[in-house]
Amino acid sequence: MRLINREPSRPVAIGLALLPFIALILAYVIASQIRLAENPSDKLLPSLATMGESMWNIAFVPDRRSGDLLFWVDTLASLQRLFIGLFISGAIALFVGCLAGFFPYARSFFAPFVAAFSLVPPITILPILFITLGLGEAAKIGLVVIGTTPAMIRSLAQAILAIPEEELVKAQTLGASSWQIITRIFLPQVWPVLLAALRIGLIPAWIFLVSAEAIASTEGLGYRIFLVRRYLAMDIILPYVAWITLLAYLTDRMFAWASRVLFPWAHLKGGGL
């Protein structure tokens, strides 16, 4: 059998998936030991034990000033901002993207503006958001919305435009109204695309969220990273970065699971997302 036709068994696939992570951890441990052997007070590559102790203190020992468990306070604050921002982005993208995909007049109205607005670097809008919306939650959530919505709109509109013309012709031949075409042909094929767009939007959403928290916030994962960097606290920064990565991965898996459960037809081989 040719190599391109060989599928790994489940245990082998899991082992292959874990191998790069194990190699990365081993490489870090070796590099950390080399640096600490030369300088025991080195802060650039702290040992795993040092990071574990620091994270235990920030996650399970109440803060002296506030009495809060800072790690969980930061996590909750960031996740709230992230999901609120993604919910608003998804709602706007669903409305505008569907209009642009359904109706040619709406497409002519929205398409040039969305295309132009999507080219504006969202991070450059952050000072404007802080000036107009203040330093509270609205500006941080607004940056997530601005940074993710245009791409979602274009994804949904393009998915609608990609629906075979034959389906629309058959529906109209059978006497379907515009509303029936929208609800029975367009929307069922749009929902899995929306979930896929949310998955793609996770990466820029986290980037913009961390950026906003770093500039103006009193809690959040991005805020904590940029707060402790002045002390070169890599024993906090590295675990926080790993935690953000894990949260992003779990969120992506959650959206993927929801798509498979709600729209299994979209995941058939050769039949969709």
C-alpha positions as CSV (number, residue, x, y, z in Angstrom):
1,M,0.0,0.0,0.0
2,R,1.3,3.5,-0.9
3,L,2.2,5.7,2.0
4,I,-0.3,8.4,0.9
5,N,-3.1,5.8,1.5
6,R,-2.0,4.6,4.9
7,E,-4.1,6.0,7.8
8,P,-2.7,5.9,11.4
9,S,-4.6,4.1,14.0
10,R,-6.2,6.1,16.8
11,P,-3.4,5.5,19.4
12,V,-0.7,6.3,16.7
13,A,-2.6,9.5,15.7
14,I,-2.8,10.6,19.3
15,G,0.9,9.9,19.9
16,L,1.8,11.9,16.7
17,A,-0.3,14.8,17.9
18,L,1.3,14.9,21.3
19,L,4.8,14.5,20.0
20,P,5.4,18.2,19.0
21,F,4.2,19.4,22.4
22,I,6.4,16.9,24.2
23,A,9.4,18.0,22.1
24,L,8.7,21.7,22.8
25,I,8.5,21.1,26.6
26,L,11.7,19.0,26.5
27,A,13.5,21.7,24.5
28,Y,12.3,24.3,27.0
29,V,13.4,22.3,30.0
30,I,16.9,21.7,28.5
31,A,17.3,25.4,27.6
32,S,16.1,26.4,31.0
33,Q,18.5,24.1,32.9
34,I,21.4,25.4,30.8
35,R,20.6,29.0,31.6
36,L,19.9,28.4,35.3
37,A,23.2,26.4,35.6
38,E,25.0,29.5,34.4
39,N,22.9,31.9,36.4
40,P,20.5,30.6,39.1
41,S,18.7,33.9,39.2
42,D,18.0,34.0,35.5
43,K,14.4,35.2,34.8
44,L,14.2,34.6,31.0
45,L,13.6,30.8,31.2
46,P,12.3,29.9,34.6
47,S,12.1,26.3,35.6
48,L,8.8,24.4,35.4
49,A,8.8,24.2,39.2
50,T,9.1,28.0,39.5
51,M,6.3,28.6,37.1
52,G,4.1,26.1,38.9
53,E,4.7,27.8,42.2
54,S,4.0,31.2,40.8
55,M,0.8,30.0,39.2
56,W,-0.3,28.3,42.4
57,N,0.1,31.6,44.2
58,I,-1.8,33.6,41.7
59,A,-4.5,31.0,41.2
60,F,-5.2,29.7,44.7
61,V,-3.8,32.2,47.1
62,P,-6.0,35.3,47.6
63,D,-4.4,38.6,46.7
64,R,-3.3,40.6,49.8
65,R,-4.9,43.9,48.6
66,S,-8.2,42.7,47.1
67,G,-8.6,39.2,48.4
68,D,-9.3,37.9,44.9
69,L,-7.9,34.9,43.2
70,L,-6.3,37.0,40.4
71,F,-5.8,34.2,37.8
72,W,-9.5,33.3,37.8
73,V,-10.6,37.0,37.9
74,D,-8.4,37.7,34.9
75,T,-9.8,34.6,33.1
76,L,-13.4,35.4,33.8
77,A,-13.0,39.1,32.7
78,S,-11.3,38.2,29.4
79,L,-13.8,35.4,28.5
80,Q,-16.7,37.7,29.2
81,R,-15.3,40.4,26.9
82,L,-14.4,37.8,24.2
83,F,-17.8,36.0,24.1
84,I,-19.8,39.3,24.2
85,G,-17.7,40.6,21.4
86,L,-18.1,37.5,19.3
87,F,-21.8,37.4,19.9
88,I,-22.2,40.9,18.7
89,S,-19.9,40.3,15.7
90,G,-21.9,37.2,14.8
91,A,-25.2,39.0,15.1
92,I,-24.1,41.9,12.9
93,A,-22.4,39.5,10.4
94,L,-25.5,37.4,10.1
95,F,-27.8,40.4,9.5
96,V,-25.5,42.3,7.1
97,G,-24.0,39.2,5.4
98,C,-27.4,37.7,4.7
99,L,-28.8,41.0,3.4
100,A,-25.7,41.4,1.1
101,G,-26.1,37.8,-0.1
102,F,-29.8,37.7,-0.5
103,F,-30.5,41.0,-2.2
104,P,-28.5,42.5,-5.1
105,Y,-29.5,46.0,-4.0
106,A,-28.2,45.4,-0.4
107,R,-25.0,43.9,-1.9
108,S,-24.4,47.0,-3.9
109,F,-25.0,49.1,-0.8
110,F,-22.9,47.1,1.7
111,A,-20.1,45.4,-0.3
112,P,-17.9,48.5,-1.0
113,F,-18.1,49.8,2.5
114,V,-17.4,46.4,4.1
115,A,-14.5,45.8,1.8
116,A,-13.0,49.2,2.5
117,F,-13.6,49.0,6.3
118,S,-12.0,45.5,6.5
119,L,-8.7,47.1,5.3
120,V,-8.5,49.5,8.3
121,P,-6.2,48.0,10.9
122,P,-8.5,47.7,13.9
123,I,-5.7,48.4,16.5
124,T,-5.4,52.0,15.0
125,I,-9.1,52.6,16.0
126,L,-8.4,51.7,19.6
127,P,-7.5,55.3,20.6
128,I,-10.7,56.5,19.0
129,L,-12.7,54.0,20.9
130,F,-11.1,55.0,24.2
131,I,-11.8,58.7,23.5
132,T,-15.4,58.1,22.4
133,L,-16.4,55.2,24.6
134,G,-14.1,55.7,27.6
135,L,-11.8,53.2,29.2
136,G,-14.5,50.8,30.3
137,E,-15.7,47.5,28.8
138,A,-17.4,49.1,25.8
139,A,-14.1,50.1,24.1
140,K,-12.5,46.6,24.7
141,I,-15.6,44.8,23.4
142,G,-15.9,47.3,20.5
143,L,-12.4,46.5,19.3
144,V,-13.2,42.8,19.2
145,V,-16.3,43.6,17.2
146,I,-14.6,45.9,14.8
147,G,-11.7,43.5,14.3
148,T,-13.8,40.4,13.5
149,T,-17.1,41.5,12.0
150,P,-16.0,42.5,8.4
151,A,-14.4,39.1,7.7
152,M,-17.5,37.3,9.0
153,I,-19.8,39.4,6.8
154,R,-17.8,38.6,3.7
155,S,-17.7,34.9,4.6
156,L,-21.5,34.7,5.0
157,A,-22.2,36.7,1.9
158,Q,-19.8,34.6,-0.2
159,A,-21.4,31.4,1.2
160,I,-24.8,32.6,0.1
161,L,-23.6,33.6,-3.3
162,A,-21.9,30.1,-3.7
163,I,-25.3,28.4,-3.3
164,P,-26.0,26.6,-6.7
165,E,-28.2,28.6,-9.0
166,E,-30.2,25.4,-9.7
167,E,-31.6,25.4,-6.2
168,L,-33.0,28.9,-6.6
169,V,-34.4,28.2,-10.0
170,K,-36.2,25.1,-8.8
171,A,-37.6,26.9,-5.8
172,Q,-38.9,29.7,-7.8
173,T,-40.3,27.3,-10.4
174,L,-42.3,25.6,-7.6
175,G,-43.7,29.0,-6.6
176,A,-41.5,29.8,-3.6
177,S,-41.6,33.4,-2.3
178,S,-38.5,35.4,-1.4
179,W,-39.2,34.7,2.2
180,Q,-39.5,31.0,1.7
181,I,-36.2,30.9,-0.3
182,I,-34.5,32.8,2.5
183,T,-35.8,30.6,5.3
184,R,-35.7,27.2,3.6
185,I,-32.6,27.5,1.2
186,F,-30.4,30.3,2.4
187,L,-30.5,30.2,6.2
188,P,-30.1,26.4,6.7
189,Q,-26.8,26.7,4.7
190,V,-25.7,29.9,6.5
191,W,-25.7,28.6,10.1
192,P,-22.7,26.2,9.8
193,V,-20.8,28.9,7.9
194,L,-21.5,31.3,10.7
195,L,-19.9,28.9,13.2
196,A,-17.0,28.4,10.9
197,A,-16.6,32.2,10.7
198,L,-16.6,32.5,14.5
199,R,-13.9,29.9,14.7
200,I,-11.8,31.8,12.2
201,G,-12.5,35.0,14.1
202,L,-11.1,33.6,17.4
203,I,-7.5,34.4,16.5
204,P,-8.0,38.1,15.7
205,A,-10.5,38.4,18.6
206,W,-7.9,37.3,21.1
207,I,-5.3,39.5,19.5
208,F,-7.5,42.6,19.8
209,L,-8.7,41.7,23.2
210,V,-5.2,41.3,24.7
211,S,-4.2,44.5,23.0
212,A,-7.1,46.5,24.5
213,E,-6.6,45.0,28.0
214,A,-2.9,45.8,27.9
215,I,-3.6,49.5,27.3
216,A,-6.5,50.2,29.6
217,S,-7.8,47.7,32.1
218,T,-7.6,46.6,35.7
219,E,-8.1,42.9,35.2
220,G,-7.9,40.4,32.3
221,L,-5.3,38.1,30.9
222,G,-3.8,40.7,28.6
223,Y,-3.7,43.2,31.5
224,R,-1.8,40.8,33.8
225,I,0.8,39.9,31.1
226,F,1.7,43.5,30.4
227,L,1.6,44.4,34.1
228,V,4.2,41.9,35.2
229,R,6.4,42.3,32.1
230,R,8.0,45.3,33.8
231,Y,9.3,42.9,36.4
232,L,10.5,40.4,33.8
233,A,8.1,37.9,35.5
234,M,8.4,35.2,32.8
235,D,7.1,32.7,35.4
236,I,3.7,34.4,35.1
237,I,3.9,35.5,31.4
238,L,4.6,32.1,29.9
239,P,1.8,30.2,31.8
240,Y,-0.6,33.0,30.9
241,V,0.3,32.7,27.3
242,A,-0.1,28.9,27.4
243,W,-3.5,29.4,29.2
244,I,-4.7,31.8,26.5
245,T,-3.7,29.3,23.9
246,L,-5.6,26.5,25.7
247,L,-8.7,28.7,26.1
248,A,-8.6,29.5,22.4
249,Y,-8.3,25.9,21.5
250,L,-11.1,24.8,23.8
251,T,-13.4,27.5,22.4
252,D,-12.6,26.4,18.8
253,R,-13.4,22.8,19.7
254,M,-16.6,24.0,21.3
255,F,-17.7,25.7,18.1
256,A,-16.6,22.7,16.0
257,W,-18.6,20.3,18.3
258,A,-21.7,22.5,18.1
259,S,-21.4,22.6,14.3
260,R,-21.1,18.8,14.1
261,V,-24.1,18.3,16.4
262,L,-26.4,20.9,15.0
263,F,-25.5,20.6,11.3
264,P,-24.1,17.1,10.7
265,W,-24.8,17.2,7.0
266,A,-22.2,20.0,6.7
267,H,-19.5,17.7,7.8
268,L,-20.2,14.8,5.5
269,K,-17.2,13.8,3.4
270,G,-17.0,16.1,0.5
271,G,-20.1,17.9,1.6
272,G,-19.2,21.0,3.5
273,L,-17.2,22.3,6.4
